[in-house]
Amino acid sequence: MFFTIRGLCCCLFAAMLLPAARTIPLTAETIATTDASKADPSLATRQEIYEAAEDIWARVQALNTLAPEFQGQNNTEVAAQVGGEATFSCYTYHLSDEMVTWLKRDDDYLLTVGQQVYAAETRFSAVHSDHTEAWELWVKDVQMSDAGQYECQLTTHPPVSFFFTLTVTQAEAVVVGPSEVHIEEGSHLALECQVINAPVPPVYIFWYHNNTMVNYVQHKSLQVDHLNYTSNLVIEKVSPHHAGTYTCEPHLALPANVTVHVVTDKRPAAMQQDRNKSEDVPASSSSGSSSSLFPASASNLPFILTCVALIGCCLHSRSDTQTPVG
């Protein structure tokens, strides 16, 4: 049966190409063929026609199949992060009006047929681009539960399926170095934040100082630079008011914190503030203590002696006024 169909196609295409075959350009091969076919003038013409028919037949066999440049798309791995987006692209070739069905193979769950969505969640959608011959499945707000195997099923004859594996990660920020930094006043402070487990660079990386964003602060001593997965916060000359908690918060990633202590007069800024408060409070002690009533200092010595003399006089005069009982 295959030979019959192939023969009919060859005959049909031979008839179509016969006029064009009469104007075949002369080359080294055609000259050699012409010399060899002097005995049979129609030999060269028939050979060229059959070669052209074979080429067209190869093209016919490619109809309703995947394009050769996209045959390696099976078992494609797609990476996404929590809260981000995932795109699966299934390319076709001369698929005509046939449609593509998307399924989540792990759960045997029908997602879309053509551009009609059957998934219960609105996070899934199907898009068909005619100019790229692609059927795409879009997943928004990706969750960890979305990870697994997906199937692109072409309604060809016979049916063709291609599989994709989605890997989902949770991106997070990491501040390089210890979680607490002690630095002297007037020194140079540099904090570096890196984003890990992210398939693509974050759209932004914000820095907060005590819950106040500082990325766009108009201050010469503070500068923030962002490049791909890394952000750097630099303070040229640290002051006591720079002490506190710094938070690195990238887009679609868990934040990271670092606490900065500014050392002033060889003491951290927080300790220095506590000492100043303690000096403002008057000194106190328990009641009945002579040191609180009469501070022991050389300048108060005359006052103490006077008080002692007065107490002695009072006691002596009291003893003289008492009469004995007879």
C-alpha positions in Angstrom: 0.0 0.0 0.0 2.8 2.4 0.9 4.6 1.7 -2.4 1.3 2.4 -4.3 0.7 5.7 -2.6 4.3 6.6 -3.1 4.2 5.7 -6.8 1.1 7.7 -7.4 2.6 10.7 -5.7 5.8 10.4 -7.7 3.8 10.1 -10.9 1.7 13.1 -10.0 4.7 15.3 -9.1 6.5 14.1 -12.2 3.6 15.4 -14.4 3.7 18.7 -12.5 7.5 19.1 -12.8 7.8 17.9 -16.4 7.7 21.5 -17.9 10.2 22.7 -15.4 12.5 19.7 -16.0 13.1 20.8 -19.6 15.0 23.9 -18.3 17.4 22.2 -15.9 20.7 24.2 -15.7 23.9 22.6 -17.0 26.3 21.5 -14.3 29.1 18.9 -14.2 26.7 16.3 -13.0 24.1 17.1 -15.7 26.8 17.1 -18.4 28.0 13.7 -17.3 24.4 12.5 -17.2 23.8 13.9 -20.7 26.9 12.1 -22.0 25.8 8.8 -20.5 22.2 9.2 -21.7 22.9 9.9 -25.4 21.5 6.4 -26.1 18.4 7.3 -24.2 17.6 11.1 -24.4 14.8 10.8 -21.8 17.1 9.3 -19.1 18.3 12.7 -17.7 14.8 14.1 -17.6 13.3 11.1 -15.8 16.1 11.1 -13.2 15.7 14.8 -12.3 11.9 14.3 -12.0 12.2 11.4 -9.7 14.7 13.2 -7.5 12.3 16.1 -7.2 9.4 13.8 -6.4 11.4 12.1 -3.7 12.1 15.5 -2.1 8.4 16.4 -2.2 7.4 13.1 -0.8 9.7 13.7 2.2 8.0 16.9 2.8 4.6 15.3 2.7 5.7 12.8 5.3 6.5 15.8 7.6 3.0 17.1 7.6 1.1 17.0 10.9 4.3 16.2 12.8 6.6 18.2 14.9 9.1 20.5 13.2 12.6 19.0 13.0 14.1 21.9 14.9 11.7 21.3 17.8 12.1 17.5 18.0 14.4 17.9 21.0 11.7 19.5 23.2 10.7 16.3 24.9 11.5 16.0 28.6 12.2 19.7 28.9 12.9 21.0 32.4 11.2 24.3 33.4 12.3 26.2 36.6 10.2 28.6 38.5 10.1 30.1 42.0 7.2 30.5 44.5 5.1 33.5 43.5 6.6 33.7 40.1 5.4 32.5 36.6 6.1 29.4 34.6 5.8 29.0 30.8 5.6 25.7 28.9 6.1 26.0 25.1 4.9 23.1 22.8 5.9 23.7 19.2 4.0 22.2 16.2 4.4 22.1 12.5 1.5 22.2 10.0 -1.0 21.3 12.7 -3.8 22.9 10.8 -6.9 23.2 12.9 -5.9 20.5 15.4 -5.6 21.5 19.0 -3.2 20.8 21.9 -4.3 19.4 25.2 -2.3 20.2 28.4 -2.4 17.9 31.4 -0.7 17.7 34.8 0.5 14.1 34.5 1.3 13.6 38.2 -2.4 14.1 39.1 -3.9 13.0 35.8 -5.6 16.4 35.8 -6.9 18.1 32.6 -5.8 21.7 32.4 -6.7 23.0 28.9 -8.0 21.8 25.5 -7.1 24.3 22.9 -7.5 27.7 24.5 -10.4 26.5 26.7 -9.3 26.2 30.4 -10.7 23.3 32.4 -8.6 23.8 35.5 -10.5 25.0 38.6 -7.8 27.6 39.3 -7.6 30.8 37.2 -3.8 30.7 37.5 -3.6 28.5 34.4 -4.1 29.7 30.8 -3.4 28.5 27.3 -2.0 30.7 24.5 -1.6 29.9 20.8 0.8 31.9 18.7 0.3 31.3 15.0 3.5 33.1 13.9 5.7 30.9 16.2 3.6 27.7 15.7 3.6 27.3 19.5 1.0 26.3 22.1 1.9 27.6 25.5 0.7 26.9 29.0 1.1 29.8 31.4 1.0 29.3 35.2 0.8 32.5 37.4 1.6 32.8 41.1 3.5 29.4 41.1 3.1 27.3 44.3 5.2 24.5 45.6 2.4 22.1 44.8 2.6 23.0 41.1 5.9 21.1 40.8 5.8 17.9 38.7 5.3 16.5 35.2 3.2 18.2 32.5 2.1 16.7 29.2 1.5 18.5 25.9 -0.7 16.2 23.8 -1.1 16.8 20.1 -4.3 15.6 18.4 -2.4 14.3 15.4 -2.7 10.8 13.8 -1.2 9.1 15.5 -1.3 11.3 18.7 2.0 12.7 19.9 2.8 13.6 23.5 5.7 15.6 25.0 6.5 15.9 28.6 7.8 18.8 30.7 9.1 18.7 34.3 8.5 21.8 36.5 10.9 22.5 39.4 9.7 25.0 42.0 12.1 26.6 44.5 11.7 29.1 47.3 14.0 32.1 46.8 15.6 33.7 49.8 18.0 36.5 50.7 21.3 36.0 52.5 23.4 38.8 54.0 27.0 37.9 53.7 28.8 37.9 57.1 27.7 37.6 60.7 24.2 38.5 61.8 25.6 41.3 64.1 28.2 43.8 63.1 30.2 46.1 65.5 31.8 49.0 63.8 33.5 52.2 65.1 32.1 55.6 64.5 33.5 57.2 61.3 34.4 53.9 59.7 33.3 52.5 56.3 30.4 50.1 56.4 29.6 47.7 53.5 26.7 45.2 53.5 26.2 42.6 50.7 22.9 40.8 50.1 22.7 37.8 47.8 19.6 36.1 46.4 19.7 32.3 46.2 17.4 29.6 44.8 16.0 32.0 42.3 15.8 30.9 38.6 15.9 34.5 37.4 17.3 37.7 38.9 14.8 39.6 41.1 13.1 42.6 39.7 14.2 44.6 42.7 16.1 44.3 46.0 15.0 46.7 48.7 17.0 47.7 51.8 15.3 48.8 55.0 16.8 50.5 58.1 14.6 50.1 61.1 11.6 49.5 58.7 12.4 52.5 56.6 13.4 51.9 53.0 16.7 53.6 52.2 17.2 52.6 48.5 16.3 56.1 47.3 17.5 58.2 50.2 19.2 61.3 48.9 22.3 61.2 51.1 25.9 61.2 49.9 27.2 59.0 52.6 24.7 56.1 51.8 24.6 54.3 48.5 22.7 51.2 47.3 23.8 49.2 44.1 21.8 46.3 42.6 23.2 43.9 40.0 21.5 40.7 39.0 21.3 38.6 42.2 23.4 40.9 44.4 22.7 44.2 46.2 25.3 46.3 48.1 24.6 48.9 50.8 27.6 51.2 51.5 27.9 53.9 54.2 31.1 55.9 53.7 31.3 57.4 57.3 29.2 55.7 60.0 27.4 57.8 62.6 25.6 56.7 65.7 22.2 57.1 64.0 23.3 54.4 61.5 23.0 51.8 64.2 20.0 49.5 64.1 18.5 46.6 62.0 19.1 46.4 58.3 16.7 44.2 56.2 17.4 43.0 52.7 14.1 42.2 51.0 14.2 41.0 47.3 11.2 40.5 45.0 9.5 37.1 45.5 12.1 36.0 48.1 12.4 35.7 51.9 14.1 38.6 53.5 17.3 38.6 55.6 18.4 40.8 58.6 21.6 42.1 60.1 22.1 44.3 63.2 24.7 47.0 63.2 26.2 48.4 66.4 28.1 51.6 66.2 30.9 51.9 68.7 31.5 55.4 70.2 34.2 56.2 72.8 35.1 52.5 72.7 31.5 51.6 73.6 28.5 50.6 71.4 26.1 53.4 70.8 23.3 51.6 72.7 25.5 51.3 75.8 26.6 54.9 75.5 23.0 56.1 75.6 22.2 54.0 78.7 25.2 55.5 80.5 24.0 59.1 79.7 20.6 58.3 81.1 22.0 56.9 84.3 24.1 60.1 84.9 20.9 62.2 84.7 19.3 60.3 87.6 20.3 61.6 91.2 22.2 59.2 93.3 20.0 57.5 96.0 20.6 55.0 98.8 18.6 53.3 101.5 17.0 55.5 104.3 18.9 55.9 107.6 22.3 56.0 105.9 24.5 58.7 107.3 26.4 59.0 104.0 23.2 60.3 102.3 22.6 62.9 105.0 26.2 64.0 105.5 28.3 63.4 102.4 31.8 62.4 103.3 33.9 65.2 101.8 36.4 67.8 103.2 34.1 70.7 102.2 31.3 69.5 104.5 33.5 68.8 107.6 32.8 72.1 109.4 29.1 71.5 109.0 29.4 68.1 110.5 31.4 69.3 113.6 28.9 72.1 114.3 26.0 69.6 114.3 27.9 67.3 116.7 28.6 70.2 119.1 25.0 71.4 119.2 23.8 67.9 119.9 26.3 67.6 122.8 25.3 70.9 124.4 21.6 69.9 124.3 22.3 66.7 126.1 24.5 68.4 128.8 21.9 71.1 129.6 19.1 68.5 129.9 21.1 66.6 132.5 21.7 69.7 134.7 18.0 70.6 134.9 17.0 67.3 136.3 16.5 67.2 140.2 17.3 64.1 142.2 14.5 62.2 143.9 14.9 62.1 147.8 
